[in-house]
Amino acid sequence: MIREITARDLAAWRADSTAAQPLLLDVREDWEVQLASIAGSLHIPMNLIPLRMSELPDDKTIVTVCHHGVRSYQVGLYLANAGFEQVLSLQGGVEAWANDVDPGMAHY
């Protein structure tokens, strides 16, 4: 089991210039990222995570992101089981981000 973070809490964290910033890991497909994404996210599609885990830092918090939070939660569990200790999943995904933080973001 991993913890989830709300879009509002993540936005507040990112706005805090004194806080160590998390890595946002967007695990959606390419076409989804082209429609809507959170600035500064690292995009690695879910199916490529096992092949590209070496690109992920083990010394900072990783927040996994998808459309509604299901895939990102699964990837978060996968990363936690692989030994990453600081993993959170964005509750509600980019849809929650669009609703609660960035109303100008596209919905799909």
C-alpha positions as a Markdown table, in Angstrom:
| # | Residue | x | y | z |
|---|---|---|---|---|
| 1 | Met | 0.0 | 0.0 | 0.0 |
| 2 | Ile | 1.2 | 3.5 | -0.8 |
| 3 | Arg | 0.0 | 6.9 | 0.2 |
| 4 | Glu | -1.9 | 9.3 | -2.1 |
| 5 | Ile | -1.6 | 13.0 | -2.3 |
| 6 | Thr | -4.4 | 15.4 | -3.4 |
| 7 | Ala | -3.9 | 17.8 | -6.3 |
| 8 | Arg | -4.3 | 20.8 | -3.9 |
| 9 | Asp | -1.6 | 19.4 | -1.5 |
| 10 | Leu | 0.7 | 18.7 | -4.4 |
| 11 | Ala | 0.2 | 22.2 | -5.8 |
| 12 | Ala | 1.0 | 23.7 | -2.4 |
| 13 | Trp | 4.1 | 21.5 | -2.1 |
| 14 | Arg | 5.3 | 22.6 | -5.5 |
| 15 | Ala | 4.7 | 26.2 | -4.7 |
| 16 | Asp | 6.9 | 26.0 | -1.5 |
| 17 | Ser | 10.3 | 27.1 | -2.7 |
| 18 | Thr | 11.8 | 26.0 | 0.6 |
| 19 | Ala | 10.7 | 22.4 | 0.3 |
| 20 | Ala | 12.6 | 19.6 | -1.5 |
| 21 | Gln | 10.6 | 19.1 | -4.7 |
| 22 | Pro | 9.2 | 15.7 | -5.8 |
| 23 | Leu | 9.7 | 14.1 | -9.1 |
| 24 | Leu | 6.3 | 14.0 | -10.9 |
| 25 | Leu | 6.3 | 10.7 | -12.9 |
| 26 | Asp | 3.6 | 10.7 | -15.6 |
| 27 | Val | 2.8 | 7.1 | -16.6 |
| 28 | Arg | 0.1 | 7.8 | -19.2 |
| 29 | Glu | 0.4 | 7.1 | -22.9 |
| 30 | Asp | 1.9 | 9.6 | -25.3 |
| 31 | Trp | -1.4 | 10.7 | -26.7 |
| 32 | Glu | -2.7 | 11.5 | -23.2 |
| 33 | Val | 0.3 | 13.6 | -22.3 |
| 34 | Gln | -0.2 | 15.6 | -25.6 |
| 35 | Leu | -3.7 | 16.5 | -24.5 |
| 36 | Ala | -2.9 | 17.5 | -20.9 |
| 37 | Ser | 0.0 | 17.4 | -18.6 |
| 38 | Ile | 1.4 | 18.9 | -15.4 |
| 39 | Ala | 4.5 | 21.1 | -16.2 |
| 40 | Gly | 7.8 | 19.6 | -15.2 |
| 41 | Ser | 6.6 | 16.0 | -15.2 |
| 42 | Leu | 8.8 | 13.2 | -16.4 |
| 43 | His | 6.9 | 11.1 | -18.9 |
| 44 | Ile | 7.5 | 7.3 | -18.9 |
| 45 | Pro | 4.5 | 5.3 | -20.1 |
| 46 | Met | 3.4 | 2.6 | -17.6 |
| 47 | Asn | 4.5 | -0.3 | -19.8 |
| 48 | Leu | 8.1 | 1.1 | -20.0 |
| 49 | Ile | 8.6 | 1.6 | -16.2 |
| 50 | Pro | 10.4 | -1.8 | -15.7 |
| 51 | Leu | 12.8 | -0.9 | -18.5 |
| 52 | Arg | 13.5 | 2.7 | -17.4 |
| 53 | Met | 13.5 | 2.5 | -13.6 |
| 54 | Ser | 17.2 | 3.4 | -13.6 |
| 55 | Glu | 16.2 | 6.9 | -14.7 |
| 56 | Leu | 14.3 | 7.4 | -11.5 |
| 57 | Pro | 16.1 | 9.0 | -8.4 |
| 58 | Asp | 16.1 | 7.0 | -5.2 |
| 59 | Asp | 16.9 | 10.0 | -3.1 |
| 60 | Lys | 13.7 | 12.1 | -3.6 |
| 61 | Thr | 10.0 | 11.6 | -3.4 |
| 62 | Ile | 8.3 | 10.3 | -6.6 |
| 63 | Val | 4.7 | 11.3 | -7.2 |
| 64 | Thr | 3.1 | 9.0 | -9.9 |
| 65 | Val | 0.5 | 10.6 | -12.1 |
| 66 | Cys | -2.1 | 9.2 | -14.6 |
| 67 | His | -5.5 | 10.2 | -15.8 |
| 68 | His | -7.7 | 9.2 | -12.8 |
| 69 | Gly | -5.2 | 7.7 | -10.3 |
| 70 | Val | -5.6 | 4.0 | -11.0 |
| 71 | Arg | -2.5 | 3.4 | -13.2 |
| 72 | Ser | -0.4 | 5.7 | -11.1 |
| 73 | Tyr | -1.3 | 3.9 | -7.9 |
| 74 | Gln | -0.3 | 0.5 | -9.6 |
| 75 | Val | 3.0 | 2.0 | -10.7 |
| 76 | Gly | 3.6 | 3.4 | -7.2 |
| 77 | Leu | 3.1 | 0.0 | -5.7 |
| 78 | Tyr | 5.4 | -1.5 | -8.3 |
| 79 | Leu | 8.1 | 1.1 | -7.5 |
| 80 | Ala | 7.7 | 0.6 | -3.7 |
| 81 | Asn | 8.0 | -3.2 | -4.2 |
| 82 | Ala | 11.2 | -2.5 | -6.2 |
| 83 | Gly | 12.7 | -0.7 | -3.3 |
| 84 | Phe | 11.8 | 3.0 | -3.8 |
| 85 | Glu | 10.9 | 4.3 | -0.4 |
| 86 | Gln | 9.4 | 7.7 | -1.1 |
| 87 | Val | 6.5 | 7.1 | -3.5 |
| 88 | Leu | 3.1 | 8.8 | -3.6 |
| 89 | Ser | 0.3 | 8.6 | -6.1 |
| 90 | Leu | -1.7 | 11.7 | -7.2 |
| 91 | Gln | -5.2 | 11.0 | -6.1 |
| 92 | Gly | -7.6 | 11.5 | -9.0 |
| 93 | Gly | -4.8 | 12.1 | -11.4 |
| 94 | Val | -4.6 | 14.9 | -14.0 |
| 95 | Glu | -8.4 | 15.1 | -13.9 |
| 96 | Ala | -8.3 | 16.2 | -10.2 |
| 97 | Trp | -5.4 | 18.6 | -11.1 |
| 98 | Ala | -7.6 | 20.1 | -13.9 |
| 99 | Asn | -10.6 | 20.4 | -11.6 |
| 100 | Asp | -8.8 | 21.6 | -8.4 |
| 101 | Val | -5.6 | 23.4 | -9.5 |
| 102 | Asp | -5.5 | 24.3 | -13.2 |
| 103 | Pro | -9.0 | 24.9 | -14.6 |
| 104 | Gly | -7.4 | 25.8 | -18.0 |
| 105 | Met | -6.1 | 22.3 | -18.4 |
| 106 | Ala | -7.9 | 20.1 | -21.0 |
| 107 | His | -10.3 | 17.4 | -19.8 |
| 108 | Tyr | -10.5 | 14.2 | -21.7 |
